[in-house]
Every structure is written in structure tokens, then in C-alpha cells.
Amino acid sequence: MHARQLPQGNTTTDDASLVEQAGGRRTLLVVDDQEVNRLILARHLELLGHRVLQADSGPQALQILREQSVDGV
């Protein structure tokens, strides 16, 4: 995934527009051993309308990937 500069203004409209531009709601897996990093990123992605799964390690991420369909990590 590439980071984007978020537009200024009404974030609700802008966020919905970004999700539409990206092709709609996605299921994303956030992997980080630092809980605060995972929580911040997961919250931002959820606010953009995505379904977010979280893992705190590589082995946990691999287990999730075996069990669920994910659009991006």
C-alpha cells in the first residue's frame, strides 16, 4: 500500500471518496509488534471504511492469512 496525502476539508466526504477511488471496502491485515502502531493504523483504515484484521507477529499473520481472505497486508 502506498501512503497518500489526505485532502483538507470535510474528512467524512473525503474519506468516503478515497475508499470509492480505491475500489471500495477492502479487508486489510495490519501486522506490527507494537500495539499502539497497530491500533492507530487500524483505526484510520476503519474510518476509511475498511474491515481491518490485526496480528502482532509474523506467525500470527500467516495463520490469519491461511484462515481468511485478505485484500492487503
N, C-alpha and C positions, 0 to 999 in steps of 0.2 A: 504494500500500500504506500502511496505517496502522500506526504503531508500537503495540505492546501492552505492558502491564506484565506481565512474566513472573512466574508464581507461584513462591513459595518452596517448597523441598522437593526431592523426587526429580525431578531435571531430566529423566531419561530418560522417565519416565512422563508428566511434564508436557509435554515436547516432543512426544511421540507424540500426546498428547491435543490439543495445538494444531494439529497437522497434520490430524488427523481432523476437528476443528471447522472448519478452513478448506477442507474438501472433499478432502483427500488430497494426495498428492505433486504438486507443480507444477514446471514448467520456468520458471525466472526468469532474467532478464538483469540483471546488475549493471553499471552504467556509471559510471566515475569515473576521472579522470586521475591520481588519487593511488593508487598501487598498494596502499599499506597500508590505505586505506579499503576498496578492493575486496576485498582478502584477508580482512579482518576480517568484513565483511558476508557475503561468500560462505561463509566457514567457519560462521558462525552459521546461515545458511539451510540449508547442507548437514547440520548437526547436527539440524535440524528435519525432515530427510528430503527436502528438495527437491533437484532437479537444478539446478545453477547454471552459467550461462554468464557470461563476463566480457568487457567491452570497455573500452578505455582512452580512447575518443574517440567523438564522435557519429558520424562516418563509419564507424568500425568497428562500432558498434552497429547502424547501418542495414544494413550488409552482413550481419550475423548475422540480423537480422530478416527479410531477404529469403530467407535460406537455411534457416532453422529456425523451427519453430512454438514460440512463447513465450507463456506464460500471464500474465506480468507483467514490467514493467521497473522 
